[in-house]
Amino acid sequence: MATDAPPPSKGGAGNEPAPHAPSTEEFTEVQESAEFGELRTAHRSFAFPLTIAFIAWYLVYVLLSNYAGDFMGTKLFGNINVALVLGLGQFLTTFLIAWFYSRHAATKLDPKAEAIKSRMENRPQTRLEGDA
């Protein structure tokens, strides 16, 4: 649906100046900083172990389905068997991991990332030789 509203100004909301667009050198400097290293470590120390654990859990489920048919077919109650419970467990763990990551990102990653972003955008703009 098209609107008649004009595009947003480059200055952002109100009369604020446009955020500073960091240069390649500034990005490299921030990437090499201890603060960015802490952010990267906080992400990796959460994401990698959970990813490995989930893949291992999924592979166990697949291997049991292929090679342990009698075990997977064991009825627990009514027509509910081990395969169905473990299969539904795959969905449950997917949603739990997404929820845990969302919580982790909101409390640990986002504040650090926002601080880095804010600092980069609010740096004094350096002039290039060709700028007037």
N, C-alpha and C positions, 0 to 999 in steps of 0.2 A: 504494500500500500504506500503510495507516494504522499509526501507531505509538502506543504508550502513553506515550511520553516527553513531559514537559511542555514548553511553549514556552520558548525561551531568555529569560533575565531581561533586563531593560532595561539592566542594568549591564555587559553583555558577558561575557567569560570571567572566571571567578573572582569576585573582589570589586572589580573595576575599576569606576569610575563610568562612567555612560553618556557617550559623546562629546558635546561641546558642539555643539548645533545652531546653526550660524551664522545671523545675521539677514540680511535683505536688504541692509542697509547694509554689513555685513561682506563679503558676496559682491561687492558693487559695488566696495568698497575693494580687494579682492584682484584683481578683474578689471582694475582700472586700474593695478595695480602693475607695476613693471618686470619682476619675476620671471615674472608671468603672461604679459606681453608676449613674453618670451624663449621661454616654452613654446609660445605660439601661433605665433611665428615659426619655431621648430624644426619644428613640425608642418606648417605651410604650405609651408615651403621644401622639404620632402620630398614631401608629398602632391600639391601642385599640378603640379609639373613631371612627375612620373611619371604622373599622371592624363592630362595633356595628351598626353604621349608615347604612352601606351597607346591613347588614343582615335584619335590620328593613325595609329598602326600598324594599328588595327582598320579605320579608314576606307580606308586604302590596300589592305588585303586585300579589303574589300567592293568597292571600285572596280575592282580588278584582276579580281575574279571576274565582275563585270558587263561590263566593257569590254575586257578582254584575255584572252578565252577561249582563244585559240591559245597565248598564253604560259603560262597556268595549266594548260593541258592538256599541256604539254611533259613527256614522260616522262624521268625522271631515271635510274631503274633498275627493271627489271621493270614492274610495274603502278603504281609509285609516281611520281606527277607533282608538279609545282610546287604545285598547289592543295592537295594533301594535306599536303605538308611545311609550307607556310605556315599551313594550318589547325591542324595540330598545334602549330606555333609559337605560335599564339594561346593554347592551353592552357598551354604551357610558360611563356610570359611572364606569364600570370595567376598561376601558382604562384610564380614567381620574385619578382614584385612583392609578393605576400603575405608571402613569406619575408623579403625585404628590409625590408618595413615592420615586421614582427614584431621583427626584430633592431634596427631603428632605435628603435622604441617602447621596447623593453626597456632599451636603453642610454642613450637621450637623453631620451625623454619621460616614462617611468614614474618615474624617480628625482625629476625636477623636480615632477611632479604629486603624488607621494607626500609630498614635503616641504611643498608648499602645503596639501595636505589635512590633514596632521598638525598643521601650525601653526594651521590654522583650527579643528580639533577641540579643540586643547589651549589655546585662548585662554580667559581668565577669562570666565565667563558674565556678561553685563551684565543687570541687572534692569530690567524695564519698570516704568513708573509704577504699573500696576495689580497687580503681583506683591507678595506679602506675604513 
